[in-house]
Amino acid sequence: MNHLPRNMNLKAFDPHRADFTCKYEADANPPFTAEADALFQQGMAVTSYDLVFEQRDYAKAAQLWQQAAGMGHWKAAMNLAGLYESGLGLPQDSEQAVLLVEGLMKQGVPAAFDKMGTYHQRGIGVKGDASRAYAFWQLAADMGSSAAQAHLGYKLQGTYDNPDQGFWGNREVALKMLECSFAQGNGDAAYTLALTITGDDASLGEDNARALRVYHEGVKLGCKDCARDLSVSFDLVRPMTGNTIDTARSDRYRLLREALELNPDLRFPNLDKVLPLPPAALPLWDGKRETLLDAAKPLVAKPAEKPTPGAQRTGRAHIPQGHVLRRQAQALVVEASTLVPHSGYWLARLAKVYRDHEQAWEDAQVPQRYAQGETFEAADRRSLGAYANYAPRTVWHYLGEASPVHVPTHPRVAQGIARSTRVPVPLLHCKGMLPCPRTGVWGGQVPRDHPMARLYNRWDRFAYVEKGQSFPDPRHQHIPIAPHEVKWLWLDNANQPQRSGIVEVTLSDLHDAQTAS
């Protein structure tokens, strides 16, 4: 058994280490295919926190994650281990959980080493051993695990040692770990970092202005404790929030905190759309919880809309965009002289077809919509030429009503953690070092061959930016990317200015509304 990763030799945990080198887990994690990720996301959707517990299908998720894990999706394998731990959707089996995690350790997944530390701390599938737990967390943090970095950063940010209470005084290393984890998008790290730097003692690295920004960024990353602290701070006289009570901001942070308690998978990258930091004025909000959450959520781009059959026809032949005639001609056939018996689409046909030119005429006919009680219009038989008067009589075949085309819902939208939108055409791009040319939601990415691409190009990398403002600088989150390396894409969704000068939060695409008008 000594050869198993769970029993590997470990360097003893050193709370007084002299330094820490930041590494990112995105650089170490094995890549996975889009197909595997789709299965993983489907499993997340059927177990969404937005569903009441009885509606969550953990058995279905287990099947999906087993498929994805078999295709090399390490996140799916981690989630599968969690199901074996809890006994949800699968028989409870801690040994199977440990084996899955060990398999990921062999692939060099930093999160697996962090999880093994938790197993040793709690005695899940292994003998409980706090010393080995900390040693695993130390190794995971050094490999790039954001969770391990956040955890150890919390443990080391004390001003003195108290091993019995589980904390030590190594503030310099703690801050480096927290900054590294924060750069990877870890909300827990944002909270501990903000809490640690709150104050006015520059010699200790305290900075109230930055603490406020980090708390705010933490809310975007899904940190409920960040939202709670900001809600409390804006409701009291505190230096970090300008010694000014702002109950409107407090109320909005409180609602976000409540939402994150119910669904920790939520992210709010467009938070500035509904809750910008002062001195920016708050946009007018309708008071509905759903409006606040949906406006702040990340966006999923809808695929380009392709014309459906008949959508470009006019008159009776027009079939609304996004609708199709799904059924073949029904048995109902009526004479051309009969009043229309049912509303819907009808297709002109000949009672019998004898010649090629008659078949060609039939092939050229398109469905026509009639309402019940109308009179069928005379079919245009001129293309039959000299045989028009001798061809078989015209009859009408009933095709029924047009039905909406089923458009699959993106798994993250189904999970309740994202909102779909159409990308305005023509595309509007802007480099990150330039002033924002247009107010709205922007999505940022670096080129795929950029060394930080796997870290930076995330599904929730958005920002709500006002015209003339600067785009977010990655370096403010300790991400080594210069602003000019980021390419931003405008996704519209800007708030609506009113004639009174007040700006109102809106979820509608202004681009679509302007096009429609």
Helices and strands as residue ranges (DSSP letters): G 5-7, H 25-28, H 34-46, G 53-55, H 58-70, H 74-86, H 94-106, H 110-122, H 130-143, H 146-156, E 157-162, G 163-165, E 167-169, H 171-183, H 187-197, G 202-204, H 208-220, H 224-233, G 239-241, H 247-262, G 271-273, H 289-296, E 299-301, G 315-317, E 323-324, E 333-335, E 344-350, H 356-363, E 368-370, G 382-387, E 394-400, E 403-404, H 411-414, E 419-421, E 429-431, E 440-445, H 453-456, E 462-465, G 474-477, G 483-485, E 487-490, E 496-497, E 503-504, H 510-516
